[in-house]
Every structure is written in C-alpha cells, then in structure tokens.
Amino acid sequence: MRGELMGFYSFLPPLLLGTATLSTSSAGLPDVYLLMGQSNMSGRGDLNQLTMHEREPDSRITVYANDGHVRPAREPLDDASDQIDRVSADPNAAVGPGLFFARHLLAARRVPIRLVPCAKGGTSIREWRPDPARSTLFGSCMARARESGGRIAGILWYQGESDTRSTADVTRWSADFSRIVSAARTSLGQPNLPVILVRIARQPKMPDLAARYPAWNALRSVQLRLEARCVERVGADNIPLNPDGLHLSTPAQRTLGLRIAATMARLQRQCRNKSGS
C-alpha cells in the first residue's frame, strides 16, 4: 500500500487550500464520520498496545458517544457504557480504525472531526437493513448522525465476515450493501456522500475457522468487484491479526486507519466534483 500513502501525502497542499469548501460553512462545526459495520469496525485491538500519544485525546477530534454526549475521542470509541440505543451495544469494543483515521485526516485537513460509532460485533448485512426505526442498527445510526452536531462528511463501512457462513448470503451481499448506502444518503440528504468500504481480510488459516466461514473468499471477490458512485474500497490485507485469526490487531488498525484516510481524501475530492460544488 506504499502507493496509497504517497498518494495521501501528495494531496495535502490542495486539501489545505480547499478546507473552506470541504468543511461546513459554519466556523468550528466538525466534519462527521459514521463508523458502521461489525467487530473490526467497533474494534478488537489491544488497548495496551496504544502508544502514550495515542492515549491522549485531541480536542479537535470528538466522538458522539453511545451515551448521547460529545467528548474528546479516545479508545475505545464504541464504549457501551451507559449506551442509549441498546441495539448497537458492543461490550467487547476496543481499538478500531476510526480514531487512527481521524488523526491522519485531521493532519491533512485541519478541520475538526466528530466520529459516530454505530458498529456492532457479529452483525450480518441483513441486520443493517434500511429500517428508519430507532430500534434498528440502521435507524439508530441515522438518528445519531442527525443529532451529532456537524456536517456529515462520510461513512466508513467494515462488515462482511458474518455473511461468509453462507453462499446465499454472499450472493445477496452486494445488493444489500447498495441499498444501505442509497438509504443512508437519502436519509441524510447527501446523494454523493463518500463511503469507504473496507474489504475483509484474507481467509483465516485455522481449519476450524475455514470450515465455519466457507464463503469467505467468495465475499472478498464480491467486495472486490463492487462498483458504485462515490464508494471506494480499502483493503485489510497484509496486516497482522489477533491470535483469534479473525480480528485486526492494534498495529493493523493503525495501518488501516491511514489507508482509509488516504482513500477518503481522494474520494471526497472526486465526489465534490460530481456534485458540482
């Protein structure tokens, strides 16, 4: 992914010059990013592997937390303590890609960022069906996005492992994902809202996991072929997993956060041009 990193830093000067266009017109309001998906988005990285710098919050990066309060973002972002919308409560949340992503994008953009954690471990794409009810994963996330107090600037989606148990689920995955993206853009009033799709990592090597998730590679192929307006893929390949063989480690999430930031920077420029703004 060296090309991705070089591409990211090559965009820094125009991004800095274009801040007023890319951010909300109201000074001080943050760009808001929704973190949607399952366990690798809510995070399973080891909190003890964070550096001292990574443990310190940055006042320019906030989280609209699960308890309904805005505060400086720190791990775990998806903390389920005092969670209001129980539908997305993930008591095992730890280190995910969201805060790493925000730090890298902030360095380029210098626009305040607010993260809205909506992910829940173990969820299939069918559980994310576009239902506006607050009691659903989708409805809760959209409601919290509108409550977050900033301009919705993008969606980060990392999900799919749970759907690899069945070939039938994989066959439907692309259409289901497209419906979710379309419904989210309609709900938020942004037809060109940038969406980053994280392609699931390589199939686990442990025989028991390979047997439990027989359609793993089939879903990776589906995600690789997916093409949609203002949607871009980021790979989770070649980065270390936890010993469980399924979840990304803290160093892996650190790398993934940078990859997502690099891709989001390019995608926002492309989508801004599509919208004619």
N, C-alpha and C positions, 0 to 999 in steps of 0.2 A: 504493500500500500504506500510505498515511498512517493509515487506519483500523486496520490491523494494529498499527502502532507505538503508537498511542494505546491500543488495547486491551491491549497488553502492559503498559504502564506503569500502566494502571488496575488491573491485577491485583497490583501489588507489595504493598500492605498485607496482603491476605488470605494471600498466599503466605508472607510473612514470619511471620505469625501461625501458619500451618499447617505450618511446617517439620518439626516432630517427627512429624507424620502422614505427610508426603510422603517423608521420607527414611528410611533404615534405622534401626531402633531401637537399633542398636549405635553408640554415640557415635564419631565420627571416621571411620567407614566411608563411602566415596563412593557417590554415585549413578552408575551405569554406563550409558553410551550406546553402542550399536553403530552403527558407520558402515558401511553396506552399499551396494553398487551398483557403478558403473563410474567412468570417469575424472573426471567432475565431482565425485564424492564424494572420491576419493583426491586430487584437486586438480591443476589445471594453471595456477593463478595464479602470477604472477611473485613470487618471494621478495624481490626487490629493491624491490618496491612496498609492503612492510610498513613501518609506522612503527617508530620505536625502541621505543615502548611495546609494540607487538605482537610484537616480537622477544624481549622479556623474559618468561621463564616466571613463572607464578604457582603457588606451591607447593600451592594448593588445587585446581588443575586438573592431573591427571596423565594419562598415557597408558600403557596396557598395550601396550607396543611390540611390533613384529614379531619382535624378538629374545627375547621372553619376559620382559623386565624392565619394572618400573614405574618411571617417572621423571617429573619435571615436563614437561608437554606443551609442545612448541614445534614450529614448522614445519620441515620437512614432517612432519606427523603419521604419514603412511603410509610413512615411510622404510624402504626394503627392505634396508638394511644388516644383515647377519647374520640375515636372516629365517629363522625356523624352518620355518614352513609355506609352502613354495615355491609352492603352488597359488595364493596370492593376492599374490605378489610383484609390485610395480608400480614398476619402476626410474625411471619418469618422474614419480612423485608429487611434488607441490609444494604450493601453497596451495589448500586446500579450505574448505568451510564449517564444519567441525567445531569448530575452536578459537574462531572468532568466536561460534558458537552457545554454546559453553561459557562464554565470558566474560560474555555477556549474561544467561544463565540464572543464573550464579553471583551476579551483581549483584542479582538479584531474590531468589534462593533462599537464598544464603549457606550452601549445603550443598556439601561437596567433590564434585567431578565427576571421573570417570575415563572416558576415551574409549578405545574398542577399534576401531582401523581394520581393516576387513575388505574394503574395496573393491578392485577390480582393473579397470584400464582396458580397454575394448573388450569386456567380457563381456556376453553375451546373457542374457536371463532364464532360458533353458533351462540355462545353465551354473550357475545358482543353484538347481537342483532340490533338493528337500529330501532329501538323502542324508546320513546321520549319519557317514559315514566321514571321518576327519580329512584325508584326501587330497582332499576336495571343498571348494569355496568355502563351502557351507552348513555342512558338518560342522566345518570348521576354525573358522568364526566362532562356532558354538555352543560348541565346546570352549574357545575362548579367552574367551568370555563367562563360562563357569563358572569359569575359572581367575583371572579378573580381580580378585577380592577385594573385591567390593562388592555392592550391591543393583541388579539390572538394572532400570533406570528407563525405558528407551525405545529405540526403533530409529529411525535416520534412514536413509531409502532414497532414493537418487538414481540412477536407471538407466532405460534405455529406448532411448537413441539407437541402439544396435547392432541393435535389433529393428525399426527403421524401414526396413530394406532390403527387407523382405518383408511384403506384406499378410497372408499366412498367419500370420506371427509375431505381428503386431499383433492378429489375431483371437483368438489364444490368450493374449495377454499378461495380461489381467485375471484369468483363471482361474489362470494360473501364479503370479501375484503373490499371490493369495488363498491358494493352497496353501503358499507360502513363509511368509506371515505366520502361518497356522494352525500349521504345523510348528514355527516358531520359538517361538511361545507354548507349545506342548505341550512342547518340549524344555526350555524354561526354567521351566516350571511356573507361567506367568502368563497366564491366559486373556484378561485385559483389558490386556495390555501395550500402552502407547501407541506408535503407529507414525506417523511423518511421511513422507508420500510427496511428494517434490519432482517437480512436473510439469516435463517437459523444456521448454527454452526454445523460442522461435519458430524456425521452419524457417530454416536457413541461406540467405542470399540468393545465394551464389555458384552459378552454373548447374551446375558440376561436382558440388557437394555435393547440390544439389537432385535431381540425376539419380541420385546414389549412394544417397540415402535417400528414395525416392519415397513411402513411407508415413508420413512424419514427422507430418504434420497429422492423419492417422488415429489415430496413437498418442496424440497430445495430446488428441484427442476421447475416446479410451478412458479416459485418466487423469482427464479432467475429469468423466466420468460415474461413475467408480468410487465406490461407497458401501460401507463396511464398518464394523463395530463397532470403535470406538477407533482408527480410521485417519482422518487428516486430511491434506488437500493443502496444499502451499505452492507458489506459482508462481515460476518463474525468469524471468519476463517483464520486459522494460523495464530490464534491467541489462546493462552492457557485456560484450561477448565479446572474447576474444583475437583477433588478426588471422587465426587459422585458421578463424574463423567457427563453431566447434563448442564451444569450451571457455570457461568463465567466467573473466573476469579477476579479479585480486585485489580491486579495488573491488567487483566484482559478488559475489564470495564474502563480502565484508564485509557487504553488504546482505542477502544470502541468509541468513547466519548469524543476523542479527537477526530476520528473518521466521520462521525455524524456531523460534527461542527463544520468540517471541511465541505461536506456534501450539502449541508443546509445553506451555507454561504453561497455556493454556486446556484442552488435551486431557487433561492429567493430572488436572485438577480434575474433568472430566466422567467420566473412566474410573474415578477413585476413587469417585465417587458410584455408578457402575454396579456396582462390586464390593461396595458396602455397607460399605467400611472407613471 
